[in-house]
Amino acid sequence: MIRYHAPWILPISEPPIRDGWVAVQHGRIIAYGALGPAGRRGLADGAREIDLGDVAVLPGLVNAHTHLELSYLRDEVPPASEFVSWIRAVIAARRRRSNPSGTEAVACGTAIVGDISNTLVTFGPLARSPLAAVVFYELIRFNTADPAGVVAHACREIEALAPTERVRASLAAHAPYSVAPLVLRAIRLAVDRDPFAPCSVHLAESTEEVEFIRSGGGPWRALLEELGSWDPAWVPPGGTPVQFLDDSGFLDARVLAVHGVQMTPADLERLAGRGSTLVTCPRSNFHTGAGAPPIEDFYGAGVHVAVGTDSLASAPDLNVFAELATMRALAPTVPAASLLDSATWQGARALGFDADYGTIEPGKSARLLAVAIPATTVDVEEYLVSGIEPDQIRWVDEL
């Protein structure tokens, strides 16, 4: 057994512990507490003692929404003032070459990713990496004569994979403007066959999406027609994208609704009522022209909030700590403890890994971060959401 000492231990499920320790054995957390006679009781004699220096120890982070197969588009797609213009640039830049890797995510302190893939090319590299992951096989099909067949084919491709203890695959719908209602229904039915499988969807990301669902017109309609994907039989549902998916029976506690930039208070109330998790990616939203997500409204509505970086086509890096710093700037009234909870436990819970990750508790994985902090740090939670760079991060189990 190894007992690690640090000035700060952040269990996430309770307030930070000053001058604390975490005991680890065979890759699992055995116990934790504060230093001193009371804190040492119950620990076996002969434990190897390691002082980590001036660091804060916390669970590995969760990047609940990224697209690793788009990593080759880093610096290839410039910022846009409107979302559909950015999408056009992605379509123009995208090529069928990809060599995805989780190396950058690991270096930035990430333990789990929710990875969106249109090809499943990321499954193998993730299975060989230290990361835990759900690879979401994302379907984009607005016009099809065989919606059930499209989803059945995707399910067969997933079933052909060999899941590991840490890497699993599930389905995702791209968005309400790019997936036909009957395809959405077929995805929901397929996901429901596994009571533990999460599902993902981009939702209420842009004003163009809101306009399309309300009226059936605007830039999205034009792009679908241009791509030959428009379905003349489709009838706009009216209302908001959240209302549409909720009325369709798509939203539940296993859905990760990504972005939410354009969600209304009523939308957030619906999401909270269904127990869905809202994954916010604010740096990407600025880059794509989607706008600034109303972070304070997310938390004020009682929605489960997780954090994602989105892809390197729209974010400068895969650093969830940098995402937290942006969230702090957008939402100064949200407690730093809530932001850290979103980047750890909420993401792990949404992806189905909370039995092993997300908090420091006995029995959970000892995949823990040691983040270098100034010796004078008093409010450690606030420091950790102020912007942490990769060179401040070490993995405790690699020391």
Secondary structure as UniProt FT lines:
FT   STRAND          2..9
FT   STRAND          17..25
FT   TURN            26..27
FT   STRAND          28..34
FT   HELIX           37..40
FT   TURN            41..42
FT   TURN            45..46
FT   STRAND          48..51
FT   STRAND          55..59
FT   STRAND          61..66
FT   HELIX           68..73
FT   TURN            74..76
FT   HELIX           83..93
FT   HELIX           103..107
FT   TURN            108..109
FT   STRAND          110..117
FT   TURN            121..122
FT   HELIX           123..127
FT   STRAND          132..139
FT   HELIX           147..159
FT   STRAND          167..173
FT   TURN            176..178
FT   HELIX           181..192
FT   TURN            195..196
FT   STRAND          199..203
FT   HELIX           207..215
FT   HELIX           219..226
FT   TURN            227..228
FT   TURN            232..233
FT   HELIX           241..247
FT   TURN            248..249
FT   TURN            253..254
FT   STRAND          255..259
FT   TURN            261..262
FT   HELIX           265..274
FT   STRAND          277..280
FT   HELIX           282..288
FT   HELIX           295..300
FT   TURN            301..302
FT   STRAND          304..307
FT   TURN            312..314
FT   HELIX           320..330
FT   TURN            332..333
FT   HELIX           336..341
FT   HELIX           342..346
FT   HELIX           347..351
FT   TURN            354..356
FT   TURN            362..363
FT   STRAND          368..372
FT   TURN            375..376
FT   HELIX           380..384
FT   HELIX           390..392
FT   STRAND          393..395
FT   HELIX           396..398
//
